[in-house]
Amino acid sequence: MDIARPSKPGTLKVNPKWLIAVLVLLAVVGSIYASTNITTRSFSRSGLQFAEVRQGNMQVRVFGNGTLVPREVRWVATSVEGRVNRILVKPGRQVAKGELLLELDNPELVQAAEEKRWELAAEEAELVALEVSLETELLNQRTRIKTVDIDLQGVRLQFDAERKLVESGLATISMLEHRKSELRVRQLENELEAEKLRLDRIDKNRQAQLQARRARINKLANNLERAQQRVTALQVTALEPGIVQEVAATLGERLATGANLVKVADQTRLIAELKVAERMINEVTIGQPVRIDTRKSRIDGVVARIDPAVINGSVLVEVGLPGELPPEARPDLSVSGDILVADIQDTLYVERPVLAQSNQPGVIYRLDRSEASAEKTPVRFGTGSSDQIQILTGLTPGDKIILSDHTSWEHLQRIGLK
């Protein structure tokens, strides 16, 4: 038989559904309370950065770090094939124009130059022999003309004497002999004319042969000069003064024509390459003045080029350095630089907060008079530099703000400071 057990006094029965509803309501109320509470968290001053809003002239400067690099870098290349026999310089060595950098070895080039030299010498000797032969032929022809001319003069004398006798009526000679003398005169005149034409042709032929032979000699001389230049090119020299940046050849290496051997940079003509943060690059334009700091000296420069690519969040800015460089300036020297992008007169400005964007609205936390708390305040930023930014609306001179990143507590309207 079942016996009913009496319930204990003071026991309260709770419906589980009501319990869940109450818990949800408490969570919603807590969330609303947290979002509307003006001071829910306090932060240590030591972990925050502060700045005061100022009014005055603001120079907008964009900063960047970088290095000095040569304006012109030239590779010294080989114009001939050869094996590296000697390397006379190392990176960092300062060289003068024409200084020997490397020596190459190529016996084939040396032998080819010698053969062309012998060929030229043989051709020059043949030219001398040809000149003697042609000159002899020319002299013989001139002698032949002299002989014919003398014979003609003798026959003419005889013919003139016979003609006078015939005309005087003293018929000591026959008309037949007289006619023969006349024919002999004409024959020698024609022969003399022919010999003179032959002399002219011999002289022209002589000049043509000599001209052709001299042209061949000039060709051989040019071939020898080029061969000698190729031999000279085995001695690789600096084309301009500068500092050796890199030696790309090794001892014993066989090099093809056109191979790069030594990279030489002119250290007297340098530029600065600065890396500027991508968020600041919109303020930078070509022609703006730049101040380069080498840690020992300051150099005035001008923005010459802005690279269109963004690499690792930064943009490369090339700065020309038209003035005289200090003694410590050299390629690869680490430098810093600031670019003057604007000079704003009589404006509100403050040190740049972490999340501030130029010419964009934003929020900051402004300290109250007691500096015991900070209130979330909307502002509008103007032109900014790497370390300062213009305030267009939302703040007044003397206001103090928090510069630190407030992402983790930006949902709070007010925070406490301790």
C-alpha positions in Angstrom: 0.0 0.0 0.0 1.4 3.5 -1.1 1.8 6.1 1.6 1.8 9.7 0.6 4.9 11.7 1.8 4.2 15.2 3.0 6.1 18.0 1.3 8.7 20.0 3.2 7.7 23.4 4.4 9.5 26.4 2.6 10.1 24.6 -0.7 9.3 26.9 -3.7 8.5 25.4 -7.1 10.0 27.4 -10.1 8.8 27.0 -13.6 12.0 26.4 -15.9 10.4 28.5 -18.7 10.1 31.5 -16.4 13.7 31.1 -15.3 15.0 31.2 -18.9 12.9 34.2 -19.7 14.3 36.1 -16.7 17.9 35.3 -17.6 17.4 36.5 -21.2 15.8 39.7 -19.9 18.7 40.3 -17.5 21.2 39.8 -20.4 19.4 42.3 -22.6 19.1 44.9 -19.8 22.8 44.4 -19.0 23.8 45.0 -22.7 21.7 48.1 -22.9 23.2 49.3 -19.6 26.7 48.7 -20.8 26.1 50.5 -24.1 24.5 53.5 -22.4 26.7 53.8 -19.3 28.9 56.8 -19.6 31.8 55.3 -17.5 32.2 51.6 -17.5 36.0 51.2 -17.6 39.0 53.1 -16.3 42.4 53.1 -18.0 45.9 53.8 -16.6 47.4 57.1 -17.8 50.8 55.4 -18.1 49.6 53.3 -21.0 48.1 56.2 -23.0 49.5 59.1 -25.0 48.1 62.6 -24.8 48.4 65.8 -26.8 47.1 69.3 -26.6 45.3 71.1 -29.5 47.2 74.2 -30.6 46.5 77.1 -32.9 49.2 78.7 -35.1 51.2 78.0 -38.3 51.4 74.4 -39.2 54.0 72.9 -41.5 52.8 69.7 -43.0 55.7 67.3 -43.4 55.7 63.7 -44.5 58.5 61.6 -43.2 60.3 58.6 -44.7 63.3 56.5 -44.2 65.6 55.3 -47.0 69.1 55.3 -48.4 71.3 57.2 -50.7 71.7 55.6 -54.1 73.7 56.5 -57.2 71.8 58.5 -59.8 73.7 56.5 -62.5 74.9 53.0 -62.2 76.9 51.5 -65.1 77.8 47.9 -65.8 81.2 47.4 -67.3 80.8 44.6 -69.8 83.2 42.7 -72.0 83.1 43.2 -75.8 85.1 40.0 -76.5 85.1 36.4 -75.4 87.7 35.4 -72.9 88.6 33.6 -69.7 89.0 35.7 -66.5 92.7 35.7 -65.7 92.9 38.4 -63.0 90.4 40.4 -60.9 92.0 43.6 -59.6 89.1 45.3 -57.7 86.5 44.4 -55.1 83.2 46.0 -54.0 83.7 49.3 -52.2 86.9 50.1 -54.1 87.0 53.6 -55.6 88.3 53.6 -59.2 89.4 56.3 -61.6 88.4 56.5 -65.3 90.6 54.1 -67.3 91.7 52.1 -64.3 92.3 48.4 -65.0 89.5 46.3 -63.4 90.0 42.8 -64.9 92.3 40.9 -67.3 90.9 38.4 -69.7 92.8 35.8 -71.7 92.1 34.7 -75.3 95.0 33.4 -77.3 92.9 33.1 -80.5 92.4 36.9 -80.6 96.1 37.5 -80.1 97.0 35.1 -82.9 94.4 36.6 -85.2 95.8 40.0 -84.6 99.4 38.8 -85.4 98.2 37.2 -88.6 96.5 40.4 -89.8 99.7 42.3 -89.0 101.8 39.9 -91.1 99.2 40.1 -93.9 99.4 43.9 -93.9 103.2 43.9 -93.9 103.2 41.5 -96.9 100.7 43.7 -98.8 102.7 46.8 -98.1 105.9 45.1 -99.5 104.0 44.1 -102.6 102.9 47.7 -103.0 106.5 48.8 -103.0 107.4 46.2 -105.6 104.4 47.2 -107.8 105.3 50.9 -107.6 108.9 50.1 -108.7 107.6 47.9 -111.6 105.1 50.5 -112.8 107.5 53.3 -112.5 110.0 51.4 -114.6 107.4 50.8 -117.3 106.5 54.5 -117.2 110.2 55.5 -117.6 110.7 53.0 -120.5 107.7 54.5 -122.3 109.0 58.0 -121.8 112.4 56.9 -123.2 110.6 55.4 -126.2 108.9 58.7 -126.8 112.2 60.5 -126.6 113.7 58.1 -129.2 110.9 58.5 -131.6 111.0 62.3 -131.2 114.7 62.4 -132.0 114.2 60.2 -135.0 111.4 62.5 -136.2 113.6 65.5 -135.8 116.4 63.9 -137.9 114.0 62.9 -140.7 112.5 66.4 -140.7 115.9 68.0 -141.1 116.6 65.7 -144.0 113.2 66.4 -145.5 113.6 70.1 -145.2 117.0 70.1 -146.8 115.8 68.0 -149.7 112.8 70.3 -150.2 115.0 73.3 -150.4 117.2 71.6 -153.0 114.2 70.6 -155.0 112.8 74.1 -154.9 116.2 75.6 -156.0 116.2 73.4 -159.1 119.4 71.6 -158.1 118.2 68.2 -158.7 120.8 66.3 -156.7 118.2 63.9 -155.4 115.3 62.2 -157.1 111.7 63.1 -156.4 111.3 59.5 -155.3 113.7 59.9 -152.5 112.1 63.1 -151.5 108.7 61.5 -151.3 110.1 58.7 -149.2 111.5 61.3 -146.7 108.1 62.9 -146.6 106.4 59.6 -145.9 109.0 58.9 -143.2 108.2 62.2 -141.5 104.5 61.4 -141.4 105.2 57.9 -140.2 107.3 59.1 -137.2 104.8 61.8 -136.4 102.0 59.2 -136.2 104.3 57.0 -134.2 105.1 59.8 -131.8 101.4 60.5 -131.3 100.7 56.9 -130.6 103.5 56.6 -128.1 102.2 59.6 -126.2 98.8 58.1 -126.0 100.4 54.9 -124.8 102.2 56.8 -122.1 99.0 58.4 -120.9 97.3 55.0 -120.7 100.3 53.5 -118.9 100.1 56.3 -116.3 96.4 55.9 -115.8 96.8 52.1 -115.4 99.6 52.7 -113.0 97.5 55.0 -110.8 94.5 52.6 -110.9 96.7 49.6 -109.8 98.3 51.6 -107.1 94.9 52.9 -105.9 93.4 49.4 -105.8 96.5 48.1 -103.9 96.3 51.0 -101.4 92.6 50.4 -100.9 93.4 46.8 -100.0 96.1 47.9 -97.6 93.7 50.3 -95.9 91.2 47.4 -95.5 93.9 45.2 -94.0 95.0 48.1 -91.8 91.4 48.5 -90.5 91.1 44.8 -89.9 94.3 44.9 -88.0 93.1 47.9 -85.9 89.8 46.1 -85.1 91.8 42.9 -84.1 94.1 45.0 -82.0 91.1 46.7 -80.3 89.8 43.2 -79.5 93.1 42.3 -77.9 93.1 45.6 -76.0 89.5 44.8 -74.8 90.9 41.9 -72.9 92.1 44.6 -70.5 88.8 45.7 -68.9 89.0 49.3 -67.6 86.6 51.6 -65.8 84.6 53.9 -68.2 83.9 56.5 -65.5 85.2 57.3 -62.0 83.2 55.8 -59.2 82.8 53.1 -56.5 82.7 49.4 -57.4 79.3 48.1 -56.3 79.5 44.5 -57.5 82.0 42.2 -59.3 80.0 39.6 -61.3 83.0 37.6 -62.6 85.1 34.8 -61.0 88.6 33.7 -61.7 88.8 31.1 -64.5 85.3 31.8 -65.7 84.7 31.7 -69.5 82.8 34.8 -70.5 80.7 35.4 -73.6 80.7 38.7 -75.5 78.5 41.3 -73.7 78.7 39.7 -70.2 78.4 42.1 -67.3 81.6 42.2 -65.2 81.7 45.1 -62.8 79.0 47.5 -61.6 80.4 51.0 -60.9 78.4 53.9 -59.4 79.3 57.5 -59.4 79.4 58.6 -55.7 79.4 62.3 -56.6 76.0 62.1 -58.2 73.6 60.6 -55.6 69.8 60.6 -55.0 67.8 59.6 -52.0 65.1 56.9 -52.1 62.6 57.3 -49.3 59.8 54.9 -48.3 56.7 56.9 -47.4 53.6 55.3 -45.8 50.8 54.6 -48.2 48.3 56.7 -46.2 50.6 59.7 -46.5 51.5 59.5 -50.2 48.5 61.4 -51.4 50.0 64.6 -49.9 53.2 64.2 -51.8 53.7 65.7 -55.3 56.7 66.2 -57.6 58.7 69.4 -57.0 58.1 69.6 -53.2 61.1 70.5 -51.1 62.7 67.8 -49.0 65.2 67.8 -46.2 67.5 64.8 -46.0 69.2 63.9 -42.7 72.4 61.9 -42.8 72.8 61.9 -39.0 75.7 64.3 -39.5 74.4 66.8 -42.1 71.3 67.9 -43.7 70.9 68.1 -47.5 68.2 70.0 -49.4 66.5 68.1 -52.1 63.4 68.0 -54.3 60.8 65.3 -55.0 61.8 64.0 -58.4 59.7 60.8 -58.9 56.9 58.9 -57.1 56.8 55.2 -57.7 53.2 54.1 -58.6 53.6 50.7 -56.8 52.8 50.1 -53.2 55.1 47.6 -51.5 54.6 46.4 -48.0 52.4 49.4 -47.2 54.9 52.0 -48.4 55.6 53.9 -51.6 59.1 54.7 -53.0 59.8 58.5 -53.4 62.9 59.5 -55.3 64.5 62.8 -54.2 67.0 64.7 -56.3 70.0 66.3 -54.6 71.2 69.1 -56.8 73.5 70.8 -54.2 76.9 69.8 -53.0 77.0 66.6 -51.0 78.6 66.3 -47.5 81.8 64.1 -47.1 79.9 61.3 -45.5 77.5 60.9 -48.4 78.0 57.5 -50.2 75.9 54.9 -51.8 73.7 52.8 -49.5 74.0 55.3 -46.6 70.9 55.1 -44.4 69.1 58.5 -44.2 65.8 59.9 -43.2 63.9 62.7 -44.9 60.8 64.9 -44.4 58.9 66.4 -47.3 57.3 69.8 -46.9 53.8 69.3 -48.5 52.1 72.4 -47.1 52.5 75.5 -44.9 49.1 76.3 -43.3 48.8 79.7 -41.6 46.8 80.2 -38.4 45.0 76.9 -38.0 44.1 74.3 -35.3 46.4 71.3 -35.2 47.4 68.5 -32.9 49.8 65.6 -32.8 48.4 62.9 -35.1 46.2 60.3 -33.4 46.9 56.7 -34.3 43.6 56.3 -36.3 43.4 59.8 -37.8 42.9 60.0 -41.6 43.6 63.2 -43.5 40.6 65.1 -44.8 38.2 62.6 -43.2 35.8 62.6 -40.3 36.8 60.7 -37.1 36.3 60.4 -33.4 38.7 61.1 -30.5 38.5 61.0 -26.8 38.8 64.5 -25.3 39.7 65.0 -21.6 37.4 67.0 -19.3 38.7 69.8 -17.2 39.6 67.6 -14.3 41.4 65.2 -16.7 39.8 62.4 -14.7 37.8 61.1 -17.7 37.6 61.4 -21.5 34.6 61.8 -23.6 34.1 60.5 -27.1 34.0 63.5 -29.5 33.4 63.6 -33.3 35.8 65.7 -35.2 36.8 66.4 -38.8 40.4 66.2 -39.7 42.1 68.3 -42.4 45.5 68.1 -43.9 47.9 65.8 -42.1 51.6 65.0 -41.9 53.4 62.2 -40.4 53.3 63.6 -36.9 50.6 66.3 -37.0 47.1 66.8 -38.4 44.8 69.8 -38.9 41.6 70.1 -36.9 38.7 71.6 -38.9 35.8 71.0 -36.5 35.1 69.5 -33.1 37.9 70.8 -30.9 39.2 74.2 -29.6 42.6 75.4 -28.7 43.8 74.0 -25.3 41.8 70.8 -25.6 43.6 67.7 -24.5 43.0 64.4 -26.4 44.1 60.8 -26.3 46.4 59.8 -29.2 46.5 56.1 -28.5 44.5 53.5 -30.5 41.0 53.3 -29.0 39.6 50.5 -31.1 39.1 48.2 -28.1 36.9 50.7 -26.3 35.4 52.9 -29.0 31.9 51.7 -28.1 32.2 53.6 -24.8 31.0 57.2 -24.7 33.2 58.0 -21.7 36.2 56.4 -20.1 37.8 57.0 -16.7 41.5 57.8 -16.2 43.5 56.8 -13.2 
